[in-house]
Amino acid sequence: HEDGGNDFERARTLFAYGTWLRRRRRPGEARGPLRDALVTFERASAEGWARQARAELRATGAAGGRPAEPSALAGLTPQQQRIARLVAGGATNQEVAARLSLSPRTVDHHLRGVYARLQIRSRVELSALMAEAEARA
């Protein structure tokens, strides 16, 4: 595919190879081909392929594509925004639940939605993103 000039087919091959590497428990080696494939899929507006590449990247332990922008916080529901602010401030799920009169399971549910929408994986990433959003404001 290198000489063929068809970037999309090259990206599909990279995706297949990266998936193969990950399933052979070689996640570090898989990240490079998967990232390259993801970039090409995003450029080609092949959202289905890009979504699969992001999922494979996340399975390797990588962030899974482009990092969320602080402006992405506006896409959260009001409840998700409240929970994200409290969690970014260091509150545990139990503390957030008590403060907002929710169950800890409800807080966990909303927090998973926040992570998915922002394409992040941890409280540390959420805190950094919230701090960057506040600095820009």
C-alpha positions as CSV (number, residue, x, y, z in Angstrom):
1,H,0.0,0.0,0.0
2,E,3.0,2.3,0.4
3,D,3.4,2.8,-3.4
4,G,-0.3,2.5,-4.3
5,G,-1.3,6.0,-3.4
6,N,-4.6,4.9,-1.7
7,D,-4.3,6.2,1.8
8,F,-7.6,4.7,3.0
9,E,-6.5,1.2,2.0
10,R,-3.1,1.8,3.7
11,A,-5.0,2.9,6.9
12,R,-7.2,-0.2,6.8
13,T,-4.0,-2.3,6.6
14,L,-2.4,-0.4,9.5
15,F,-5.6,-0.8,11.5
16,A,-5.6,-4.6,10.9
17,Y,-2.0,-4.9,11.8
18,G,-2.4,-2.8,15.0
19,T,-5.4,-4.9,16.0
20,W,-3.4,-8.1,15.4
21,L,-0.5,-6.7,17.5
22,R,-2.8,-5.8,20.4
23,R,-4.5,-9.1,20.4
24,R,-1.0,-10.8,20.5
25,R,-0.5,-8.7,23.7
26,R,1.9,-6.3,22.2
27,P,0.1,-3.0,23.0
28,G,3.1,-0.8,22.8
29,E,3.9,-1.9,19.2
30,A,0.2,-1.6,18.3
31,R,-0.2,2.1,19.2
32,G,1.8,3.4,16.3
33,P,-0.1,1.7,13.4
34,L,-3.4,2.4,15.2
35,R,-2.6,6.1,15.6
36,D,-1.6,6.4,12.0
37,A,-4.8,4.6,10.8
38,L,-6.9,6.9,13.1
39,V,-5.4,10.1,11.6
40,T,-6.1,8.9,8.1
41,F,-9.7,7.8,8.9
42,E,-10.4,11.1,10.5
43,R,-9.0,13.0,7.5
44,A,-11.2,10.8,5.2
45,S,-14.2,11.5,7.4
46,A,-14.7,7.7,7.8
47,E,-16.2,8.0,11.3
48,G,-17.1,4.3,11.6
49,W,-13.5,3.3,11.0
50,A,-12.2,6.1,13.2
51,R,-14.5,5.0,16.0
52,Q,-13.1,1.4,15.8
53,A,-9.5,2.7,15.7
54,R,-10.2,4.8,18.8
55,A,-11.6,1.8,20.6
56,E,-8.5,-0.3,19.7
57,L,-6.2,2.5,20.9
58,R,-8.1,2.7,24.2
59,A,-7.7,-1.1,24.5
60,T,-3.9,-0.7,24.2
61,G,-4.0,1.8,27.1
62,A,-3.6,4.9,24.9
63,A,-6.0,7.8,25.1
64,G,-7.7,6.9,21.9
65,G,-7.3,9.8,19.6
66,R,-7.4,13.5,19.8
67,P,-7.6,14.8,23.3
68,A,-10.7,16.7,24.4
69,E,-10.7,20.4,24.2
70,P,-11.9,22.4,27.2
71,S,-14.8,23.7,25.0
72,A,-16.1,20.0,25.0
73,L,-17.2,20.6,28.6
74,A,-20.1,22.7,27.2
75,G,-21.5,19.5,25.6
76,L,-22.1,17.9,29.0
77,T,-25.5,17.9,30.6
78,P,-25.9,20.3,33.6
79,Q,-25.8,17.3,36.0
80,Q,-22.6,16.0,34.3
81,Q,-21.1,19.4,34.6
82,R,-21.9,19.6,38.3
83,I,-20.4,16.2,38.9
84,A,-17.4,16.9,36.8
85,R,-16.6,20.1,38.7
86,L,-16.9,18.3,42.1
87,V,-14.8,15.3,41.0
88,A,-12.2,17.6,39.4
89,G,-12.0,19.4,42.8
90,G,-11.0,16.1,44.5
91,A,-14.4,14.8,45.8
92,T,-15.0,11.1,45.9
93,N,-18.2,9.5,44.3
94,Q,-19.6,9.2,47.8
95,E,-18.9,12.8,48.6
96,V,-20.5,14.0,45.4
97,A,-23.5,11.8,46.0
98,A,-24.0,13.3,49.5
99,R,-23.6,16.8,48.2
100,L,-26.0,16.4,45.3
101,S,-28.5,14.1,47.0
102,L,-27.8,11.3,44.6
103,S,-26.8,7.6,45.0
104,P,-23.1,6.8,44.5
105,R,-24.2,4.5,41.6
106,T,-25.9,7.5,39.9
107,V,-22.8,9.5,40.3
108,D,-20.7,6.7,38.8
109,H,-23.2,6.5,35.9
110,H,-22.9,10.2,35.1
111,L,-19.1,10.1,35.6
112,R,-18.8,7.3,33.0
113,G,-20.8,9.5,30.6
114,V,-18.5,12.4,31.2
115,Y,-15.4,10.3,30.5
116,A,-17.0,9.0,27.3
117,R,-18.0,12.4,26.0
118,L,-14.7,14.0,26.8
119,Q,-12.7,10.9,25.6
120,I,-10.7,10.8,28.8
121,R,-10.0,7.9,31.2
122,S,-9.3,9.2,34.6
123,R,-10.0,11.8,37.3
124,V,-6.5,13.2,36.7
125,E,-7.3,13.9,33.1
126,L,-10.7,15.4,34.1
127,S,-8.9,17.7,36.6
128,A,-6.4,18.8,34.0
129,L,-9.1,19.5,31.5
130,M,-11.2,21.5,34.0
131,A,-8.2,23.5,35.1
132,E,-7.4,24.3,31.4
133,A,-11.0,25.4,30.8
134,E,-10.9,27.7,33.9
135,A,-7.5,29.2,32.8
136,R,-9.0,30.0,29.3
137,A,-12.1,31.6,30.8
